[in-house]
Amino acid sequence: MKHQYKDDEKKNIDGIIRYLSSGIIRGIGPSIAQEIVKLFGSKTIDIIENDIEKLKFVKGIGSAKLKIIQESWQKNKKFHDIILFLQEYDISIRYTIKIWQHFKEKSIEIIKNNPYVLFNEIKGIGFLKADKIAMKSGIDINSSLRAKSGINYIMQKVIADGSCCEYISVLIKKCVEELNIDINIVIENLLSLLKEEKMVAVDRLNFNKIHYSDLFNLIKQNTNITTDNNRNLNNSINNDNNFNSIVYRNHQLDPFIFNPAYYYIERFVAQKLILIKKNPSCITSIINTNKKIKWLEDNHNIKLTDNQKNGITAAINNKCSVITGGPGTGKTTMVYSLLLILRNYFPELKIKLVAPTGRAAKRLSDSTKTEAYTIHRLLEFDPIKKAFRYDENNCLRCDIMIIDEGSMIDVKMMYYLLKALQLTIHLIIIGDIDQLPSVGCGNILKDIIKSGIFPIVYLNQIFRQSNQSKIIYSAYCINNGKNPLIPPINKNNIQDCIFVDVNKSENPINKLISLIQNEIPIIYNKLISNNAYYNKEVNLKSNLKYNLQIISPMQKGLLGVRNLNAVMQNLFINKSPSQFIECFGSKYYIDDKVMQVENNYNKNVFNGDIGYIKFINYIKKELNILFDDREVLYRFSELEQIVHAYAITIHKSQGSEYPIVIIPIVTQHFMMLNRRIFYTALTRAKNLAIFIGQRKALNIAIFNRNEPQRNTILGKLLEITDNN
């Protein structure tokens, strides 16, 4: 029987080479693997399986080596069987290897019995791929296997969108609509998951868990939807009032459904914060902060505003406090002043500065002249134990902790951090409440502020005034729903925030390239020569790509991240036809700008870290990426963890500053045109910000405050826990 791959050819060929080079097949090394695939392409496995004598046409394979290869191939027959089996379902070699490593000889049997195990247990294989296999295998669309996996899939999407939980009625509705499953089957299997404690239901009156049997009775008593066919089901779904009363006739009481981990994480975060608040302080002496602030001003020539003084007082006199403010409001000066006071009056205290990302930690370190850590680095992940070294059983030796960029911290990372803190600690959270929330789920900064449990200090005086920085002025206008009237390029009156208009008859890509090659160097050099507060260390002549960052709201489209990365790579990289590596559909060259897109604790590289490719070893199939001042080794097979980073999404830019920022904004980005997104984008620019596109699109964003709401219970849990 003949088999042929149906995968995308480039990805498939890359997978075949990697498989043949893996050492599983004796007699085939990396160089011979390349030669085999060069000759037979995507038909390689079919040739080896059914017509292996043709390998004699490959340079380096004689009769003796062919015999070794044939014996080894037969010895690994079960592995080849799963390769051939999964070809029918468009599963690439890369994922076939992962499946084999996980399930071994039982792979085919397990997948035939329940294809959804691929979604549940193999990282990178989504529900839709597993569902496709299940449908081809004849599994019923309304089977319990499919329903339970589908519910988990919808909950994963909820978490990926930033929420920790979902209303039960909304969850059921999404399952019915996206999975085309009968509503009664959805409810039945959701209840089953709750009974098995694989989901948690939470009452929105007291935020306690609802027992399975109680929820079952509530659904039985209050459901007024009964369906025997999809026509009735669709009619029920379209009647929102009817559908929302699946569980409670009053939708305001509609319970939340949680993945259990996130329910316990949110509860823990609330309990630990309140415990810290209520436990004795590490600062035991009587404190007169006015006296200490006066010492600071007299001895360090620092003049603080009343709100900055209030921030210092709150940090010293309270176990937990929050300082929030926009760009240019003196958050950095306040933190630096707080550190000077603490070191002078309390030299015995151990102080730690942390931030969510490496770039944010570096900024914090540079601005305070104090070493700052990422949360991951501070907690010291142990790759052998697959856990952080510091936790509830091994707390950090820390008395004062200052957390910067608090809006970026997701609930899971806050959980790990709080586990490692002693109850005597002082916790100071710094952040901009108006920026986008974390990429991961939760809404930590907003929930803590909204709870009203801890002292909150708002810094609102702008130190870089509008006549100096149009970036700051424009950001505050956007944040307050006003049009900042950003000027066009004027070489006689250079501004640090400009708008490059692109009309319908112009090609925006050509205009962007011209802007980068011609206008930006002139504008920027004039800016740094005319304004003392700009970073004069940046030398555009050395390499513009190190100082320029494009941040776009979208992945797709002409001005989306994917296309812009291809355009910028062509602009910045002198491509050699022989010096690149192609993996997973992307070509990488020496000095390419790349970004890590998942946490890799073994390499100590994390989601959002940006680096540059410095060396490619074609023999060992490895390359080196420079992140800040540290080179990290990647195998070619690990390149799925990186993407090009000449352009990144606005969400990925959080916590960073760049000397020059270009922000594409067009009406085609309509779904992402809201105030907070472009406020965040603009505040990433340190010295020069350039919008390129249509002013109409910016106006839409300015007057649009609508944004997806995140479902969390942390704020309410803080209130309830504090009152108990």
C-alpha positions, -999 to 999 in steps of 0.1 A, spaced: 0 0 0 14 34 -10 12 65 12 19 101 5 21 131 28 -6 157 26 11 182 49 25 215 36 56 203 17 82 225 32 72 216 68 69 180 59 103 178 43 119 195 73 102 169 95 115 140 74 150 153 75 148 158 113 134 122 117 160 106 95 188 126 112 176 117 147 197 85 150 166 63 151 176 47 118 211 33 118 232 41 87 215 75 82 232 106 96 224 143 89 243 145 56 229 113 41 194 123 53 198 156 34 208 137 3 179 112 5 153 140 9 170 160 -18 164 131 -42 130 119 -31 114 149 -13 81 143 4 79 108 -10 109 97 11 91 76 37 70 60 10 102 50 -9 119 36 21 88 16 31 80 2 -3 109 5 -26 140 8 -4 164 -4 -32 161 31 -47 183 44 -19 212 30 -39 208 61 -61 217 83 -31 254 93 -28 270 75 1 247 45 2 261 13 -10 249 -23 -6 264 -27 29 249 5 42 216 -2 25 214 -35 45 221 -17 78 194 9 70 169 -18 60 175 -38 92 171 -7 113 140 3 95 124 -31 101 135 -30 138 116 2 142 86 -10 123 61 1 149 73 36 148 71 37 110 35 23 113 25 53 134 41 76 108 21 60 80 -11 59 102 -9 96 110 -1 106 75 -38 99 67 -47 127 92 -22 154 82 0 150 113 35 162 105 67 142 113 75 166 140 43 159 160 45 122 151 78 120 170 62 137 200 33 113 199 57 83 197 78 96 226 47 100 247 27 68 239 54 45 225 41 12 210 5 18 221 2 51 201 -21 38 173 -43 19 197 -47 49 220 -54 73 192 -80 50 176 -98 46 210 -97 83 218 -82 108 193 -88 136 218 -58 124 239 -37 142 213 -53 175 223 -52 167 260 -17 154 262 5 165 232 16 201 233 10 217 199 -18 195 187 -50 215 191 -86 203 196 -95 210 159 -68 187 147 -78 159 171 -114 165 163 -107 161 126 -91 127 133 -121 117 155 -146 126 128 -126 106 102 -125 77 126 -163 77 129 -166 90 165 -201 105 170 -204 143 170 -224 141 203 -202 116 220 -191 122 256 -154 119 245 -160 148 221 -182 168 244 -157 168 273 -127 176 252 -147 203 235 -157 219 268 -120 219 278 -111 234 244 -136 263 249 -123 269 284 -87 270 271 -99 297 246 -115 316 275 -82 315 294 -62 324 263 -84 355 259 -74 366 294 -103 355 316 -99 331 345 -135 318 342 -167 320 322 -204 323 329 -219 288 327 -246 300 303 -220 316 280 -198 285 282 -227 262 272 -237 286 244 -201 287 230 -199 249 231 -232 245 213 -223 271 186 -186 262 180 -188 225 184 -224 219 170 -232 196 200 -267 191 213 -273 214 243 -284 185 266 -252 166 258 -231 197 267 -249 202 300 -247 164 308 -209 163 302 -203 196 319 -220 182 350 -199 151 346 -167 172 345 -178 190 377 -186 157 394 -151 145 385 -136 178 398 -121 186 364 -142 218 364 -153 241 393 -186 260 396 -186 292 417 -216 310 432 -214 347 423 -231 357 455 -205 344 480 -179 331 456 -178 297 471 -177 264 452 -211 250 442 -213 213 449 -221 192 419 -254 179 432 -266 214 441 -257 226 406 -274 196 391 -306 204 410 -305 240 400 -301 232 364 -329 206 366 -353 231 383 -345 262 362 -338 249 327 -366 258 303 -348 246 272 -356 211 259 -345 201 225 -347 170 203 -331 185 172 -309 213 160 -337 234 148 -352 238 183 -317 242 196 -309 271 173 -342 288 182 -333 285 218 -298 299 213 -311 329 194 -334 337 223 -309 352 247 -333 356 276 -343 320 273 -307 307 269 -293 328 298 -318 311 321 -303 276 316 -292 277 352 -307 308 368 -336 329 356 -317 359 369 -286 360 348 -269 382 374 -266 350 395 -253 329 366 -224 309 382 -188 310 370 -171 279 356 -134 275 363 -106 253 353 -98 241 389 -62 254 388 -72 289 382 -99 289 408 -74 278 435 -48 302 421 -71 332 424 -82 321 459 -45 317 470 -35 351 456 -63 368 476 -56 349 508 -18 355 507 -22 393 500 -46 397 529 -23 376 552 6 399 543 -15 429 550 -26 417 584 7 402 596 34 423 615 58 444 595 96 438 591 99 475 600 95 476 637 107 511 646 85 543 647 86 561 614 84 597 607 83 598 569 81 636 567 115 638 584 130 611 561 116 628 529 131 661 541 165 644 546 162 631 510 154 665 495 182 683 515 209 657 508 201 645 473 187 676 456 154 658 448 121 677 448 91 655 452 54 662 446 29 657 473 17 625 456 52 611 453 56 618 491 23 600 497 36 571 477 68 568 498 47 571 530 23 544 518 51 521 509 68 524 543 38 525 565 17 497 548 24 461 541 9 463 506 5 494 485 0 503 449 15 533 430 -1 540 396 5 566 370 11 572 334 43 580 315 63 610 327 46 612 361 76 604 382 71 568 391 109 561 386 119 591 407 96 580 435 110 545 435 146 558 434 138 581 463 122 553 483 153 532 479 176 560 491 155 564 522 153 527 530 190 522 525 199 551 547 174 545 576 170 507 574 203 494 560 196 459 575 165 454 553 168 432 522 152 448 492 144 431 459 133 448 427 114 427 402 95 431 369 76 406 346 100 407 317 138 410 310 133 442 292 112 457 320 137 445 346 166 461 327 148 494 325 141 493 363 177 484 370 190 513 348 167 539 363 172 530 399 209 520 398 199 488 416 199 452 403 164 442 392 153 407 385 126 391 363 102 371 385 114 339 368 150 346 375 143 356 411 124 324 419 151 303 402 134 276 381 149 241 386 146 223 352 152 189 368 124 192 394 104 214 370 96 238 398 108 270 412 135 268 439 118 294 460 82 286 472 62 282 504 87 257 517 118 279 509 108 315 511 129 343 497 150 363 521 134 396 513 119 424 535 108 449 509 98 440 473 91 465 446 72 451 416 73 473 385 50 470 354 23 455 376 -3 456 348 18 430 329 17 404 357 -8 375 351 -25 357 380 -4 325 376 29 344 379 16 364 409 7 331 425 42 317 421 57 350 434 34 352 465 41 316 474 78 325 479 72 356 501 73 358 539 43 373 556 64 402 571 73 416 537 63 450 524 50 447 489 49 477 466 33 473 432 40 500 405 21 502 373 0 521 348 -37 511 353 -45 525 318 -22 501 299 -33 468 285 -37 440 310 -13 410 310 -9 387 280 -17 358 304 -50 355 321 -61 376 351 -63 413 358 -41 416 388 -34 454 390 -70 464 381 -85 439 406 -63 449 434 -70 486 429 -108 480 424 -110 460 456 -101 491 477 -84 469 502 -49 485 499 -38 521 498 -36 534 462 -15 564 453 -22 581 419 7 600 403 -8 625 379 16 654 376 35 652 343 72 662 345 80 661 308 56 689 298 38 691 265 62 717 251 90 692 255 74 658 247 46 654 223 47 617 230 36 623 266 11 650 256 -4 628 229 -6 597 251 -26 616 277 -49 631 251 -56 596 237 -62 582 272 -87 610 280 -106 606 247 -92 637 230 -76 640 196 -39 652 201 -38 665 165 -4 648 159 15 669 133 29 656 100 67 656 93 80 692 93 118 693 88 117 730 100 99 720 132 109 685 143 85 669 168 90 636 187 55 624 178 44 626 141 18 612 118 26 600 83 -6 600 63 -12 573 37 -40 579 13 -59 552 -6 -39 556 -38 -5 551 -20 12 518 -12 17 519 26 46 495 25 66 516 0 59 547 21 70 528 53 103 517 36 110 553 24 103 566 59 128 542 74 155 547 48 152 585 43 132 605 69 139 588 102 177 592 103 173 630 96 144 635 121 160 615 149 194 631 146 178 665 148 158 655 178 188 643 198 208 673 189 181 698 199 168 681 231 189 674 262 166 648 277 168 624 247 191 594 247 221 606 228 239 573 231 218 559 202 238 559 170 215 553 140 245 549 117 256 518 136 224 499 127 189 513 126 172 479 133 186 478 168 169 510 177 136 508 157 106 488 167 74 484 147 44 476 168 11 467 151 -23 458 166 -27 429 142 -9 397 131 -25 396 96 -29 420 68 -6 442 48 4 462 79 1 432 102 31 418 121 36 388 98 39 407 65 59 436 81 85 411 94 90 398 59 93 433 46 118 444 73 139 413 70 143 421 33 152 457 42 177 450 70 193 416 62 219 411 35 206 377 25 231 351 14 216 323 -7 237 297 12 238 311 48 203 306 63 182 280 80 146 273 71 124 259 98 86 257 101 81 279 70 105 307 81 140 316 69 165 328 95 198 346 87 227 358 107 218 390 126 181 384 122 160 400 149 139 373 167 116 370 197 110 340 220 72 332 221 71 308 250 87 304 284 118 282 283 130 277 318 159 255 308 174 282 287 162 310 311 146 327 281 110 339 283 80 348 263 86 382 247 124 383 250 140 398 219 175 387 205 196 385 174 209 354 156 247 354 159 259 320 146 245 291 126 262 257 128 248 236 99 267 205 109 254 203 144 220 218 134 223 245 160 223 283 162 232 309 188 208 338 197 221 368 216 196 380 243 210 413 258 246 402 267 240 364 268 242 339 240 217 310 240 220 278 220 190 265 200 187 233 181 171 237 148 142 215 161 136 242 188 130 271 164 93 268 167 99 288 199 110 319 180 95 343 155 109 373 137 107 405 157 112 435 135 75 440 140 57 427 171 21 431 184 13 459 208 5 433 235 40 418 231 56 453 235 43 458 270 69 467 296 94 478 270 107 511 257 123 516 223 142 547 210 120 548 179 86 533 175 65 530 143 28 523 148 7 513 118 -29 523 121 -55 518 94 -92 513 93 -87 476 83 -75 471 119 -111 480 130 -115 452 155 -84 464 174 -90 501 173 -96 511 209 -81 537 232 -61 515 255 -43 496 228 -29 528 212 -22 545 245 -1 515 253 16 516 219 24 552 221 39 550 256 64 524 243 83 552 225 112 567 243 124 593 219 104 592 187 70 579 178 56 577 143 20 568 134 16 557 98 -17 551 82 -51 569 84 -61 596 109 -96 583 107 -84 550 122 -68 569 151 -100 589 157 -120 556 158 -95 543 184 -96 574 205 -133 574 209 -137 537 213 -134 526 250 -149 492 243 -126 463 250 -130 427 259 -139 423 296 -120 397 317 -138 375 340 -120 372 373 -130 370 410 -98 382 427 -112 416 435 -143 402 452 -122 375 470 -100 402 484 -130 420 498 -145 388 513 -112 376 527 -104 410 543 -137 411 561 -134 376 575 
